Every structure is written in structure tokens, then in C-alpha cells.
């Protein structure tokens, strides 16, 4: 069973930055992706960002474009989500997701979730 271990998150003021990390026990093929989804209280889970293991394809939700950056360290089997200029509306539980087939993703709509989930990290942005 694939294990995803997340780290980072926490409490930050609006305009601040945080970095999330997610390490996987099993690297998928180059054309598979890993990414992040988030779920705020009372809201549905939504796509945030994803990147293929090759690093050649990146996908972002419109709400985070220009503020969040996703990256991959193949040697460490880890992805990172650098979150800058955080807003109160970014407050949510962030969940790492793996095993996303490339075909699940489009530049316009982002990605459908893959097979594997992490435990989730709380990110709270205060005003």
C-alpha cells in the first residue's frame, strides 16, 4: 500500500507564506502526477495543484495561479507546494494525492483525484 507522508502547514497571517511537503513510498511512472486538494469546512473538496513525475506538466486551480508553486524532487520522491500571498479563503485541510493518471488532468479544469491520499494538513490563514 502506498503511503503519503505530509509535512508543513500551520497558522499564518494573510499575505504570508507556507510550504507543504508530501513524500511517497512509491514513485509512479513519469506520466503520472501527484498533487494537492483542499477542503474547507462546509465545502466540497477541490483541486489545488498537481505535477507529473517528469516535472513537465503542471496544473493549477485558477484560485491559486500566480501565488502557489508546485515542484517535485524525484530523488526524494517528494512534492512541494510553496504557497505565497496566502488569503483567508485559503484556509482548509490540504490533502496530498498520488497516483493521478496524466489523462485525469487538463490545463483548464485541473485534475481529478488519483488513487492515494495522505492524512491531510491544516492550513489556517488569519486576517
N, C-alpha and C positions, 0 to 999 in steps of 0.2 A: 504494500500500500504506500502510495506517495505521501510524503509528509512535507508540509509547508510550514516554515518557522518564520514568523513575522517579528519585527522589532521596530522601535521608533514610536511615533505618536506622542500624545500628551496634550497639555494645555498651552495655548499660545494666544497672544493678543492679535487682534485684527491688524493685517499688514505684516505680520511676522512670517517666519519660515519653519518648516519641519521637513525631515527626511524619513521616509519609511523604507524598510528593507524586507525582503522576503527571500529566504533560501529554500531551495527544494532538494529533496533527497534523490530526485531522478530527473535528469535533463531529457527533454523531448527532442524530436528531430528539429532541424533548422526551420522548417516551415510551420512549426507550432509556436504558439505565443503564451506568454504569461502576462498577467496584468492585475489591475485593481478595480474592485467595485466598491461602492459605499452604500450605506443605508442609514438614513436619518430617522429619528423617532416619528412614527406615524406615516412614513413614506415608503414607497417601494424601493427595492434595491436597484441601483443604477450603475451603469458603466462609467469608469473614470478614465482609464488609460491602459494600453497594452503594447507589448513589443514582442516581435518574434525572436527566437534564439539567435538567428543570424544577425539580428540588430538592424536589418534592412527595412523593416516595416514597423512603423509606429502609428498608434491610433490614440486619439484623444476625444473626450467629450467636449462639446462646444463650450461648456461652462468653465472648463479649466484650461483651455488653449491659451498659450501665452503666459500662463502662471505656473503650470506644473510641467515637469520634465521627467520622462521615464527613461531608464537606461538599464543595460544588462552587463553583468560581469560573468562571462561564460566559464572562466576558470573556477570561480567560486559558486557557480550555479545559483546566482543571486540576481534579483532585480531590485531596482531602487526607484522610489518616487520622490523627487525633490519638489516640494510644494512651497511656492513663494507667494507673497502678497495674499496671504490667506484672508478669507472673508468669513463672517459669522455663518453664512449659509453653507460653508464647507464642513461645518460640524456634523460628524457622523461616525459610525463604525466603519472602518476601512478593512475590506477583506481581500486578501491575496487569492488569486485564482490561477490555476495552471491547467495544462493540457488543452489549450484552446486551439482548435484547428484553424489554420490561416483562413480557410473558407468561411469561418464564422465572423469574420471582420470585414468591414468596409470603411473607407475614409469618412463617409457621410454619417453612418449610423453607429460607428464604433463596433463593439464585439458582443456576441452572445457569450454567456459563460461557458467555461470548459468543465472538465471532469473533477478537478481537485480544488479544495478550499482550505484556507487557513482558518485560524480561530477568530481572527478579527482584532483590530486595534482601535481604541477610542481616540478620536481627534476632536478636541474642543477648542473652538476659536471664540474668544471673548471680545466684546466691543469696548 
